[in-house]
Amino acid sequence: MLRMNQIDRIKDLQHRGLGPQEIAGRLNLDRKTVAKYMKVEDFSGRSREKRPKESKLDPWKPKIDEWLEQDRIRTEIVQPLR
C-alpha cells in the first residue's frame, strides 16, 4: 500500500495529463499500481458494500427444497407409530 503523499503525487501528475507509464517511471513505482490508484476517487478508507456472491446452487435450490420436503413426508409415513 502506498503512502498518502505518494497517492497525492500520482493524482497530481494524473491531473497534469500524464499516463500510468510516465507516472510510474517518475515515481519509481509499478505501472499497474499507479493505474490502480489513478482509478480510485475516494480514499476515505470506507470499504465498498459487498454484495453476497451468487451460489452455483441457487438455480437448483427450489428443486432441492422440493426433494427434501418429499423426503420428510415419506419419512413421516414410513415410520411406525410408537
Secondary structure, DSSP 8 states (H G I E B T S, - for coil): ---HHHHHHHHHHHHTT--HHHHHHHHT--HHHHHHHHH----S-----------TTGGGHHHHHHHHHHHHHHHHHHS---
